[in-house]
Amino acid sequence: MGRSFSDKIIRSQSEFKLSIICHCFIFTVAMRLNLIEHILINNPLRQLVQYLFEARKLLHMGGRADNGHVLEIGCGSGAGIDLIFSAFGAATVDAFDLDPQVVGRALQRHPGNIGNVRLWVGNVRHIPVPDGWYDAVFNFGVLHHVQRWRSALDEIYRVLKPGGRFYCEEILKKYITHPVFRRLLYHPQYDRFDQSELSTALGGAGFHVKDTAELFDLYGWFIADKPIK
Ligand SMILES: C[S@@+](CC[C@H](N)C(=O)[O-])C[C@H]1O[C@@H](n2cnc3c(N)ncnc32)[C@H](O)[C@@H]1O
């Protein structure tokens, strides 16, 4: 015998509840996994590695940005800002991140948005400055989080002055899609890039790719200039 109308409603209500519970569970797990990366990135050891290795690599490849007006995209809790001043010699650093919580931490490090640092919550795909605003843009591992990363490259190109330089450190496809890291960390999986794909995309956005380096196909470094036309 067929089920009554009220049976169907009760069944569809319980399916709905189950679906809500599943979605909540997936969301919670995703956020918690995101927390793993948060801890991996925001700890004193990572900051030491960023200082001793990551920044030095970019410095060796791209040189200093002396007295430059510089932007850092996806600045996290602001350790990169210190490096951009101390190792690269910037005069001012603007920096933003999509996550208000980490911008809050960066503001504790660089209080009050005064002097030579300006911080805000923002998206790399819409940077609120006119064309040709910055001498240099820094990216410490942000683009691999961005679904439409090619349009982020267009935006970075737009805000650089002609002759300006993009210092870019990235996590490559092999790392992002690795069966272990894919489960542990929370990254978009579709249309990620390897070394040559990011180089090609930089060229496609109009950059002149000056130098690149990679480590085990997992990490990549790129120095790309906006040509003077
Ligand atoms: C792996 S963390 C790196 C943080 C920092 N650059 C560092 O090296 O410590 C990636 C950062 O990119 C930020 N992010 C992700 N998508 C973004 C977007 N569309 N615009 C701006 N920031 C973004 C995240 O909130 C996160 O803080």
The ligand as a MOL file (V3000), in Angstrom:
LIG
                    3D

  0  0  0     0  0            999 V3000
M  V30 BEGIN CTAB
M  V30 COUNTS 27 29 0 0 0
M  V30 BEGIN ATOM
M  V30 1 C 48.0250 30.5820 3.5760 0
M  V30 2 S 47.4110 32.0730 4.2810 0 CHG=1
M  V30 3 C 48.8350 33.1370 4.1020 0
M  V30 4 C 48.7810 34.3330 5.0210 0
M  V30 5 C 50.0210 35.2470 4.9560 0
M  V30 6 N 50.2290 35.7520 3.6160 0
M  V30 7 C 51.2290 34.5010 5.4390 0
M  V30 8 O 52.0730 34.1280 4.6260 0
M  V30 9 O 51.3270 34.2710 6.6450 0 CHG=-1
M  V30 10 C 46.3480 32.6720 3.0070 0
M  V30 11 C 45.6440 33.9660 3.3800 0
M  V30 12 O 44.9470 34.4380 2.2320 0
M  V30 13 C 43.7290 35.0000 2.6620 0
M  V30 14 N 42.8180 35.0310 1.4980 0
M  V30 15 C 42.1890 33.9870 0.9020 0
M  V30 16 N 41.4520 34.4070 -0.1500 0
M  V30 17 C 41.6410 35.7610 -0.2260 0
M  V30 18 C 41.1310 36.7680 -1.1000 0
M  V30 19 N 40.2920 36.4680 -2.1100 0
M  V30 20 N 41.5150 38.0510 -0.8850 0
M  V30 21 C 42.3460 38.3590 0.1440 0
M  V30 22 N 42.8520 37.4430 0.9970 0
M  V30 23 C 42.4990 36.1620 0.8210 0
M  V30 24 C 43.2720 34.0780 3.7870 0
M  V30 25 O 42.3270 34.7000 4.6180 0
M  V30 26 C 44.6080 33.8110 4.4810 0
M  V30 27 O 44.8770 34.7500 5.5040 0
M  V30 END ATOM
M  V30 BEGIN BOND
M  V30 1 1 1 2
M  V30 2 1 2 3
M  V30 3 1 2 10
M  V30 4 1 3 4
M  V30 5 1 4 5
M  V30 6 1 5 6
M  V30 7 1 5 7
M  V30 8 2 7 8
M  V30 9 1 7 9
M  V30 10 1 10 11
M  V30 11 1 11 12
M  V30 12 1 11 26
M  V30 13 1 12 13
M  V30 14 1 13 14
M  V30 15 1 13 24
M  V30 16 1 14 15
M  V30 17 1 14 23
M  V30 18 2 15 16
M  V30 19 1 16 17
M  V30 20 1 17 18
M  V30 21 2 17 23
M  V30 22 1 18 19
M  V30 23 2 18 20
M  V30 24 1 20 21
M  V30 25 2 21 22
M  V30 26 1 22 23
M  V30 27 1 24 25
M  V30 28 1 24 26
M  V30 29 1 26 27
M  V30 END BOND
M  V30 END CTAB
M  END
